[in-house]
Amino acid sequence: MEETKVHKKVEEIFRREFSNVPKLNEDISSKDIADWDSLRHVMLITEIEKEFGISFDLEDMLSMSTFGEICLNVSKKIQ
């Protein structure tokens, strides 16, 4: 899947999970989205896993702290 398609799908999930999402860029993190706490992070990753038919281990899940890192890890998993 093309990287731009991954970004678009992940962005759609972000917009479903968080109420006030600013314009997303690679560096957006939980510091920039008020609703993005540890529970929401797990929920976000779970929705991404369902959407793409992939799974992350706990270490991977905890290491992804920005929109860009999440997209990169999704791209790696689906290749």
C-alpha positions as CSV (number, residue, x, y, z in Angstrom):
1,M,0.0,0.0,0.0
2,E,1.3,3.4,-0.9
3,E,2.5,5.6,2.0
4,T,0.0,8.3,1.2
5,K,-2.9,5.8,1.5
6,V,-1.5,4.7,4.8
7,H,-1.3,8.3,6.0
8,K,-4.9,8.9,4.9
9,K,-6.3,5.9,6.6
10,V,-4.4,6.6,9.8
11,E,-5.6,10.2,9.7
12,E,-9.2,9.0,9.3
13,I,-8.8,6.8,12.4
14,F,-7.3,9.8,14.4
15,R,-10.2,11.9,13.4
16,R,-12.7,9.2,14.6
17,E,-10.8,8.7,17.9
18,F,-10.1,12.3,18.9
19,S,-12.6,15.1,19.0
20,N,-10.2,18.1,18.2
21,V,-7.5,17.0,15.8
22,P,-5.4,19.8,14.4
23,K,-3.9,19.6,10.9
24,L,-1.9,16.4,11.2
25,N,1.8,16.3,10.4
26,E,4.6,13.9,11.1
27,D,5.4,15.5,14.5
28,I,1.9,15.7,16.0
29,S,2.0,13.9,19.4
30,S,-0.1,13.5,22.5
31,K,1.2,17.0,23.6
32,D,-0.8,18.5,20.7
33,I,-4.1,16.6,21.1
34,A,-5.8,17.0,24.4
35,D,-7.7,13.7,24.3
36,W,-4.6,11.6,23.5
37,D,-3.9,10.0,26.9
38,S,-2.5,6.5,27.5
39,L,-6.0,4.8,27.3
40,R,-6.8,6.6,24.1
41,H,-3.4,5.6,22.7
42,V,-4.2,1.9,23.2
43,M,-7.7,2.5,21.6
44,L,-6.1,4.3,18.7
45,I,-3.6,1.5,18.1
46,T,-6.3,-1.1,18.4
47,E,-8.4,0.6,15.7
48,I,-5.4,0.9,13.5
49,E,-4.6,-2.8,13.9
50,K,-8.2,-3.7,13.0
51,E,-8.2,-1.4,10.0
52,F,-5.0,-2.8,8.5
53,G,-5.2,-6.4,9.8
54,I,-1.9,-6.1,11.7
55,S,-0.8,-6.3,15.3
56,F,1.8,-4.6,17.4
57,D,3.5,-5.9,20.5
58,L,3.5,-3.8,23.6
59,E,7.0,-2.5,23.1
60,D,6.1,-1.2,19.6
61,M,2.8,0.2,20.8
62,L,4.6,2.2,23.5
63,S,7.4,3.4,21.2
64,M,5.0,5.1,18.8
65,S,4.5,8.6,20.1
66,T,3.8,10.7,17.0
67,F,1.6,10.5,14.0
68,G,4.6,10.0,11.7
69,E,6.0,7.1,13.8
70,I,2.6,5.4,13.8
71,C,2.3,5.7,10.0
72,L,5.9,4.4,9.6
73,N,5.3,1.4,11.7
74,V,2.0,0.6,10.0
75,S,3.8,0.8,6.6
76,K,6.5,-1.6,7.8
77,K,3.9,-4.1,9.1
78,I,1.9,-4.2,5.9
79,Q,4.8,-4.6,3.5
